[in-house]
Amino acid sequence: MHISFVTSMAAMALASSVLAQAPQAVDGMVWVPGGEFTMGWDGPEGRYDERPAHRVEVDGFWIDETEVTNAQFRKFVEATGYVTTAEQLVDWEELKKQLPPGTPKPSDEDLAPGSLVFTPPAHAVDLRNYTQWWTWTTGANWRHPEGPGSSIEGKDNYPVVHVSWDDAVAYANWAGKRLPTEAEWEHAARFGHDEERFLWGDALMPDGAHMANIWQGEFPHRNLVEDGFAGASPVKSFPPSELGLYDMAGNVWEWTADQFRPDTYSTRVAELEPGMCCSNPQGPTSSVDPRNPYARDSRVQKGGSFLCHASYCESYRPSAKMAAPPDSGLMHLGFRCASDAPAPE
């Protein structure tokens, strides 16, 4: 077991007491009551794009209980014939828009369908250079998460990965849902633990229990696998949040609807009257991403993944975020959906 029996039962009882106040969501979704919360983080662990912390209000909405699984995504593909970004030839005309001017065109072999796969080095490396543990792998996609020869057979209840933002939007539209905004996602994760460091409180491992699928050891070369998983884990392997949501911390990153700018919060706060609360923010109308300086569009990801560790990133905190262009895919990146269906009575 990855958590103590007592801790697990306590978490389940807490979630049940909250959910008893509203009917269980249909179709694997949970109702998130509207309200105010503190978005962002001013603590020492917070990065520049998490500051300043500020008050935000969102209306109630539904959100998937878990990350979208391989089984759920397969139903979408079988029903529509959809081909994911990672299964298509790389469009050089689109790719070069994200690269420095004058970048030479890669070989046709390098433009073959594929995605980025985590390949741990054998020793400590410079953490400022992520290319030392990410490898473009031809043939890597949602069906083959680690490249040719790998498979999702027997992994129906694992989160689907190697899905781009475009893929996630296509699935959500098919399902009659949408991607959550960054504010909605963070409100759902923080519910019941506003202004605390993690979505369950301030201690990473309360009573010694592993609360999320994250990295233990020395990143990126030495993984102790103390939580039982070297890679992604089946959904519901760790305790739920207070609302009954699973894997809002760790496991795989999750796409949101919002465009990314590092100054989103400072701009938002500057536009508010003192003491006022921002209502239902939809994110900026344009994107700037220092990590992808030539990308015209970059979308916010939340929740962290099985690769997150305090020595590199502590992105299993609910305020933390990353971003990437909409056509990006990685073996630790998935999503969950939201819905504007009527509130429970």
C-alpha positions as CSV (number, residue, x, y, z in Angstrom):
1,M,0.0,0.0,0.0
2,H,1.2,3.5,-0.7
3,I,-0.6,5.2,2.2
4,S,-1.4,4.0,5.7
5,F,-4.8,2.5,6.1
6,V,-5.7,4.9,8.9
7,T,-4.7,8.0,6.8
8,S,-6.6,6.6,3.8
9,M,-9.8,6.0,5.7
10,A,-9.6,9.4,7.3
11,A,-9.3,11.1,3.9
12,M,-12.2,9.1,2.5
13,A,-14.4,10.0,5.5
14,L,-13.5,13.7,5.1
15,A,-14.4,13.6,1.4
16,S,-17.6,11.7,2.1
17,S,-18.7,14.3,4.6
18,V,-18.3,17.1,2.1
19,L,-19.9,15.2,-0.8
20,A,-22.9,14.3,1.4
21,Q,-23.9,18.0,1.2
22,A,-24.4,17.8,-2.6
23,P,-25.4,14.8,-4.8
24,Q,-22.6,12.8,-6.4
25,A,-21.8,14.1,-9.9
26,V,-23.0,12.0,-12.8
27,D,-20.6,10.9,-15.5
28,G,-17.6,10.8,-13.2
29,M,-17.7,14.5,-12.4
30,V,-17.7,16.3,-9.0
31,W,-19.5,19.6,-8.3
32,V,-17.2,22.4,-7.2
33,P,-19.2,25.0,-5.2
34,G,-18.5,28.6,-6.2
35,G,-16.8,31.0,-3.9
36,E,-13.7,33.0,-3.1
37,F,-10.2,31.7,-2.6
38,T,-6.6,32.9,-2.6
39,M,-5.0,32.3,-6.0
40,G,-1.2,32.2,-6.3
41,W,1.5,31.9,-3.6
42,D,3.8,34.4,-2.0
43,G,5.8,31.9,0.0
44,P,9.5,31.3,-0.7
45,E,8.7,28.2,-2.9
46,G,6.6,30.3,-5.2
47,R,8.0,31.3,-8.7
48,Y,7.6,34.6,-10.4
49,D,4.4,33.5,-12.2
50,E,2.7,32.6,-9.0
51,R,2.9,36.1,-7.5
52,P,1.2,38.1,-6.1
53,A,-1.3,35.9,-4.3
54,H,-4.7,37.5,-4.6
55,R,-8.4,36.9,-4.0
56,V,-10.4,35.4,-6.8
57,E,-14.1,34.4,-7.0
58,V,-15.4,31.7,-9.4
59,D,-18.9,30.4,-10.0
60,G,-19.7,26.7,-9.3
61,F,-18.9,24.2,-12.0
62,W,-18.4,20.5,-12.5
63,I,-15.0,18.9,-12.9
64,D,-13.8,15.4,-13.7
65,E,-13.2,13.2,-10.7
66,T,-9.9,12.0,-12.3
67,E,-7.6,12.7,-15.1
68,V,-9.0,11.5,-18.4
69,T,-7.9,7.8,-18.7
70,N,-6.6,5.7,-21.6
71,A,-10.0,3.9,-21.7
72,Q,-11.9,7.1,-21.9
73,F,-9.7,8.6,-24.6
74,R,-9.8,5.3,-26.6
75,K,-13.7,5.6,-26.7
76,F,-13.3,9.1,-28.2
77,V,-10.8,7.9,-30.8
78,E,-12.9,4.9,-31.8
79,A,-16.0,7.0,-32.1
80,T,-14.4,9.8,-34.2
81,G,-11.3,8.4,-35.9
82,Y,-9.4,11.2,-34.3
83,V,-5.6,11.3,-34.8
84,T,-3.6,13.0,-32.1
85,T,-0.9,15.6,-32.7
86,A,1.9,13.1,-31.8
87,E,0.6,10.6,-34.4
88,Q,0.9,13.2,-37.2
89,L,3.9,14.3,-39.2
90,V,5.4,17.4,-37.7
91,D,4.3,20.5,-39.7
92,W,7.5,22.4,-40.4
93,E,5.7,25.5,-41.3
94,E,4.1,25.6,-37.9
95,L,7.1,24.4,-36.0
96,K,9.4,27.1,-37.4
97,K,7.1,29.8,-36.0
98,Q,8.2,28.6,-32.5
99,L,11.9,28.6,-33.3
100,P,14.5,31.4,-33.7
101,P,14.4,32.9,-37.2
102,G,16.8,31.2,-39.7
103,T,16.6,27.8,-37.9
104,P,17.4,25.2,-40.7
105,K,14.7,22.7,-41.5
106,P,15.3,19.3,-39.8
107,S,15.5,16.1,-41.9
108,D,12.3,14.3,-42.9
109,E,13.2,11.6,-40.3
110,D,13.3,14.2,-37.5
111,L,9.8,15.4,-38.6
112,A,8.3,12.0,-38.3
113,P,5.4,11.6,-35.8
114,G,6.6,11.4,-32.2
115,S,6.7,13.1,-28.8
116,L,9.0,13.8,-25.8
117,V,9.9,10.9,-23.5
118,F,11.6,11.2,-20.2
119,T,15.1,9.5,-20.3
120,P,16.8,9.7,-17.0
121,P,20.6,10.4,-17.1
122,A,23.0,8.1,-15.3
123,H,24.4,10.9,-13.1
124,A,23.7,14.3,-11.8
125,V,23.3,17.0,-14.5
126,D,22.8,20.7,-14.7
127,L,19.1,21.3,-13.8
128,R,19.0,24.3,-16.0
129,N,19.2,22.2,-19.1
130,Y,16.1,20.0,-19.4
131,T,17.3,18.5,-22.8
132,Q,19.5,16.2,-20.7
133,W,16.4,14.2,-19.6
134,W,13.9,14.8,-22.4
135,T,14.3,13.0,-25.7
136,W,12.3,13.4,-28.9
137,T,11.2,9.9,-29.6
138,T,9.7,8.9,-33.0
139,G,6.7,6.7,-32.5
140,A,5.9,7.9,-29.0
141,N,2.2,8.7,-28.5
142,W,-0.7,8.0,-26.3
143,R,-0.8,4.4,-27.4
144,H,3.0,4.0,-27.0
145,P,4.0,6.2,-24.0
146,E,7.7,5.3,-24.0
147,G,8.0,4.9,-27.7
148,P,7.9,1.9,-30.1
149,G,7.6,-1.3,-28.2
150,S,5.8,0.2,-25.2
151,S,2.1,-0.2,-24.8
152,I,-0.9,0.8,-22.7
153,E,-2.3,-2.8,-22.7
154,G,-3.6,-3.4,-19.2
155,K,-3.5,0.3,-18.4
156,D,-7.0,1.4,-19.1
157,N,-7.2,3.2,-15.7
158,Y,-4.0,5.2,-16.2
159,P,-4.1,8.8,-17.3
160,V,-3.8,9.3,-21.1
161,V,-0.5,11.1,-21.9
162,H,1.2,12.6,-25.0
163,V,-1.9,14.6,-25.6
164,S,-1.5,18.1,-26.9
165,W,-3.8,21.0,-25.8
166,D,-5.5,20.7,-29.2
167,D,-6.1,17.0,-28.5
168,A,-7.6,17.8,-25.1
169,V,-9.9,20.4,-26.5
170,A,-11.1,18.0,-29.2
171,Y,-11.9,15.3,-26.6
172,A,-13.7,17.9,-24.4
173,N,-15.8,19.1,-27.3
174,W,-16.7,15.5,-28.2
175,A,-17.7,14.8,-24.5
176,G,-19.8,17.9,-24.3
177,K,-17.4,19.5,-21.8
178,R,-14.5,22.0,-21.9
179,L,-11.2,22.5,-20.3
180,P,-11.2,24.3,-16.9
181,T,-9.8,27.8,-16.6
182,E,-6.7,28.1,-14.4
183,A,-8.7,29.8,-11.7
184,E,-11.4,27.0,-11.7
185,W,-8.7,24.3,-11.6
186,E,-6.9,26.0,-8.6
187,H,-10.2,26.6,-6.7
188,A,-11.1,23.0,-7.1
189,A,-7.7,21.8,-5.9
190,R,-7.5,24.2,-3.0
191,F,-11.1,23.7,-1.8
192,G,-11.1,23.4,2.0
193,H,-7.4,24.3,2.3
194,D,-7.2,27.9,1.2
195,E,-3.8,29.5,1.6
196,E,-2.1,26.2,2.6
197,R,1.0,25.0,0.8
198,F,-0.5,21.7,-0.5
199,L,-4.0,20.8,-1.4
200,W,-4.2,18.7,1.8
201,G,-2.4,21.0,4.2
202,D,1.1,22.3,4.9
203,A,3.0,19.1,5.4
204,L,4.2,17.2,2.4
205,M,3.7,13.8,4.1
206,P,1.3,14.0,7.0
207,D,1.9,11.1,9.4
208,G,4.5,9.8,6.9
209,A,1.9,9.1,4.2
210,H,2.5,9.7,0.5
211,M,-0.3,11.9,-0.7
212,A,0.7,12.2,-4.4
213,N,2.7,10.5,-7.1
214,I,5.9,12.6,-7.2
215,W,9.6,12.0,-7.4
216,Q,11.6,10.8,-4.4
217,G,15.4,10.8,-4.4
218,E,17.7,13.1,-6.6
219,F,16.1,14.5,-9.7
220,P,16.6,13.5,-12.5
221,H,19.0,10.6,-12.2
222,R,18.0,8.8,-8.9
223,N,14.4,7.8,-8.2
224,L,13.9,6.0,-5.0
225,V,10.3,5.1,-5.9
226,E,9.2,5.3,-2.3
227,D,5.6,6.0,-3.3
228,G,5.5,2.8,-5.4
229,F,5.5,4.4,-8.8
230,A,8.5,5.3,-11.1
231,G,6.1,6.7,-13.7
232,A,2.4,7.5,-13.9
233,S,0.1,5.7,-11.6
234,P,-3.4,4.4,-12.1
235,V,-6.0,7.1,-11.2
236,K,-7.2,6.9,-7.6
237,S,-4.0,5.4,-6.3
238,F,-3.6,8.2,-3.7
239,P,-6.0,9.9,-1.3
240,P,-8.7,12.2,-2.8
241,S,-9.0,15.9,-2.1
242,E,-11.6,17.3,0.2
243,L,-14.0,17.5,-2.7
244,G,-13.3,13.9,-3.7
245,L,-11.0,14.7,-6.6
246,Y,-8.0,12.5,-7.4
247,D,-4.5,13.4,-8.6
248,M,-4.9,17.1,-8.5
249,A,-1.3,17.0,-7.2
250,G,1.4,14.9,-9.1
251,N,0.9,12.0,-11.5
252,V,0.6,14.0,-14.7
253,W,0.4,17.7,-15.6
254,E,-3.1,18.9,-16.7
255,W,-3.9,21.3,-19.5
256,T,-6.2,24.3,-18.7
257,A,-8.0,26.7,-21.1
258,D,-5.9,29.8,-20.2
259,Q,-3.1,31.4,-22.2
260,F,0.1,32.0,-20.2
261,R,1.9,35.2,-19.3
262,P,4.3,35.6,-16.4
263,D,2.7,38.9,-15.4
264,T,-0.9,37.6,-15.4
265,Y,-1.4,38.1,-11.6
266,S,0.4,41.4,-11.3
267,T,-1.6,42.8,-14.2
268,R,-4.8,41.5,-12.7
269,V,-4.1,43.0,-9.3
270,A,-3.1,46.3,-10.7
271,E,-6.5,46.6,-12.4
272,L,-8.5,45.9,-9.3
273,E,-9.7,48.4,-6.8
274,P,-8.1,47.9,-3.3
275,G,-9.9,45.2,-1.4
276,M,-11.8,44.0,-4.5
277,C,-12.0,40.4,-5.8
278,C,-11.4,39.3,-9.3
279,S,-14.5,37.4,-10.6
280,N,-14.3,34.4,-13.0
281,P,-11.0,35.3,-14.6
282,Q,-10.5,33.8,-18.1
283,G,-6.8,34.4,-18.3
284,P,-4.9,36.8,-20.6
285,T,-5.9,37.5,-24.2
286,S,-2.4,37.0,-25.5
287,S,0.5,34.9,-24.5
288,V,4.2,35.5,-23.5
289,D,6.3,32.6,-22.4
290,P,10.0,33.1,-21.5
291,R,10.5,29.3,-21.8
292,N,9.1,29.4,-25.3
293,P,10.0,32.9,-26.5
294,Y,9.0,32.4,-30.1
295,A,5.7,30.7,-29.4
296,R,2.7,32.8,-30.3
297,D,0.5,30.8,-28.0
298,S,1.3,29.0,-24.7
299,R,-1.2,27.3,-22.4
300,V,-1.2,26.9,-18.7
301,Q,-0.7,23.5,-17.1
302,K,-1.4,22.7,-13.5
303,G,-0.9,20.0,-10.9
304,G,2.7,18.8,-11.4
305,S,3.7,15.2,-12.2
306,F,5.5,12.1,-11.1
307,L,8.7,14.0,-12.1
308,C,8.3,16.8,-9.6
309,H,10.7,17.2,-6.7
310,A,11.5,20.1,-4.5
311,S,15.1,20.2,-5.7
312,Y,13.9,21.1,-9.2
313,C,10.3,22.1,-9.0
314,E,7.7,21.8,-6.3
315,S,4.9,22.0,-8.8
316,Y,2.5,19.6,-6.9
317,R,1.6,22.8,-5.0
318,P,-1.8,23.9,-6.3
319,S,-0.6,27.4,-7.1
320,A,2.3,26.2,-9.3
321,K,2.1,26.1,-13.1
322,M,4.0,25.4,-16.3
323,A,3.1,26.2,-19.9
324,A,3.7,25.0,-23.4
325,P,2.5,25.6,-27.0
326,P,-0.8,23.9,-27.8
327,D,0.8,21.3,-30.1
328,S,3.1,20.1,-27.3
329,G,3.0,16.5,-25.9
330,L,5.0,14.8,-23.2
331,M,4.8,11.5,-21.4
332,H,3.8,13.3,-18.1
333,L,1.1,15.5,-19.6
334,G,-2.6,14.9,-19.6
335,F,-5.9,16.7,-18.7
336,R,-9.3,16.6,-17.1
337,C,-12.5,18.4,-18.2
338,A,-15.0,20.8,-16.7
339,S,-18.6,21.4,-17.4
340,D,-21.2,24.2,-17.0
341,A,-24.1,21.7,-16.5
342,P,-26.7,22.9,-14.0
343,A,-25.8,22.9,-10.3
344,P,-27.1,20.0,-8.2
345,E,-30.4,20.7,-6.4
